[in-house]
Amino acid sequence: MAKREKIPRTPIKEQDPDKRRSNFDEVALGYSKKEALLEASRCLQCKNPKCIDGCPVGIDIKSFIKLISEEEYEAALEKIRETNSLPAICGRVCPQEDQCEKTCILSIKDDPVAIGRLERFVADNEDKNKKHKKKIRSKPKGIKTAVIGSGPAGLTCAGELAKLGYDVTLFEALHKAGGVLVYGIPEFRLPKSILEREIDFVRSLGVEIKLNMVIGKIFTVDELLKEGYRAVFIATGAGLPYFMGIPGENLNGVYSANEYLTRSNLMKAYKFPEYDTPIKMGGDVAVVGGGNVAMDSARTALRLGAHKVSLIYRRSEKEMPARDEEIEHAKQEGIDFNLLTNPIEIIGKEGWVERIRCIRMELGEPDDSGRRRPMPVKGSEFEIGLDTVVMAIGQGPNPLLTSKDKDIELNSRGNIIADAETLKTTKEGVFAGGDIVTGAATVILAMGAGKKAAKAMDEYIKTGAF
């Protein structure tokens, strides 16, 4: 047999681009047992595994891969769930190439072990075998804790607190749990049946999830504390869309990415008329932005029947924050990339979008983000005819909750200020993490914040020191 470090990385099967561009079925099809065993055999089982250092939630990667190689799949899942309650989600949407796989020793001379794909395999193998084994909780403490927001940070914190024996109530403003996982990430990247299974696991730990509970309206944080919740974790994410402030953004046919994706993902507009949710389908669509949300919006528009989808991004592909995999999938599906391009006006007729006016850009010196600053090229304006514009240029914190609790200190962007390690806010007993603190970031970083918060809340409750 070839030396394991010489075995090439095992590819993952995917839907054919010509077929998938017209359906919402998952693109990546996952590993078979044979493929997973082959990929697991590539792991060097390092004495000092750097991959674990690259994981924000500290999964014992070396051990779970070893268990796969021994065909102990249920034990591999239990090993992952010691530190991560959402493996089927992480295996699909985490940017492993910039985290655990980036620090894999094989990546020095070869492709790293496909850690994310193996994590997904283990989680999906449980589903295929219908082995929904409940994690045993610590002895119940009879102490109430509250988590606000059921996105990745909130779900993780709630699960960790429940494992420690706390009574956990998770408050979610929407009618479905999952936060950005349910309203933001499309079915073709994260099937909602998979998400529901992961949420059911968190429930199985003893977490009570209360839906349609808009904290800031129904209860304030102060009222939760007065109701006997000993500690509160705020994980309300970044749900407030940003716009460019250019003329024409108020025309019909202009969406924020949040609204566009929420209509399609959470409210099932892609299943019209089974779900009677209005969304503009077909025609020519422009999506402004270069991150994963922009890729999700563009690929959704294509699946909703758009004749042509143009992605407009003011920098080059090298500076795009989207995952390489998402960029490649968008290209395969026929998304038209308009790089070094920036909108300056949206033009309409009788209140509806008709075209977008853009200007060419060139890259100057690096800005605060470390990326080269885009500069307009004088006299390079041009127009693109279209019916729909989706603005995917970022989002920030919704002020509904924080406006009711003035003693929770915010920064200039409206994000909650919290200690980087303990996630303590300026209000005693209140912790915060995820996008509400950092601004829009990745699922796994939000999960890492949830784990830190649970640990700090446990310490606070035990000691009374804040």
HUTA-V18360 format. One record per run of one state. SS is the DSSP state (@ for helix, = for strand, . for the rest). FROM is the first residue (numbers start at 1). TO is the last residue. If there is no record, write none. Layout:
BEGIN
SS:FROM:TO
SS:FROM:TO
END
This chain:
BEGIN
.:1:3
@:4:6
.:7:13
=:14:14
.:15:16
@:17:20
.:21:27
=:28:28
.:29:32
@:33:40
.:41:49
@:50:53
.:54:60
@:61:69
.:70:72
@:73:81
.:82:86
@:87:93
.:94:95
@:96:98
.:99:100
@:101:103
.:104:104
@:105:108
.:109:114
@:115:129
.:130:143
=:144:148
.:149:151
@:152:163
.:164:166
=:167:171
.:172:179
@:180:183
.:184:191
@:192:204
.:205:207
=:208:210
.:211:220
@:221:226
.:227:230
=:231:234
.:235:239
=:240:241
.:242:246
=:247:247
.:248:251
=:252:252
.:253:253
=:254:256
@:257:265
.:266:268
@:269:271
.:272:283
=:284:288
.:289:291
@:292:303
.:304:307
=:308:312
.:313:316
@:317:319
.:320:323
@:324:332
.:333:335
=:336:338
.:339:340
=:341:349
.:350:351
=:352:366
.:367:371
=:372:376
.:377:381
=:382:385
.:386:387
=:388:391
.:392:394
=:395:396
.:397:401
@:402:404
.:405:409
=:410:410
.:411:415
=:416:416
.:417:423
=:424:424
.:425:429
=:430:432
.:433:434
@:435:438
.:439:442
@:443:463
.:464:466
END
